[in-house]
């Protein structure tokens, strides 16, 4: 099992709509995440920041590729992406910015940025 965290900003005034959408995430979107190897996925909100934490099986690029081609997930993102702004530090091709793990109580960090659970 691997874990990762990402961060993004909400646009001004988008907090309530983002919260409302996530009260009822579509079952197909949730199923695609699970089928792609995602075991746990949590999004935290503070002011205009969103922090996402995920535990998944396998290589992240394989998980991401599996999720991205799903039509229902694409429709979901069309609702959520207009509410978000990438961080100023994001690369041109980044939306959610992956964070570096700097501490883990279990001590199960792996070299290269991917952390094992």
Secondary structure, DSSP 8 states (H G I E B T S, - for coil): -EEEEEEEEE-TT-HHHHHHHHTT--HHHHHHHHHTTEEEEEEEEETTEEEEEEEESS-HHHHHHHHHT-HHHHHHHHHHGGGEE--TT--TT-SSEEE-----TT----TTS-EE-
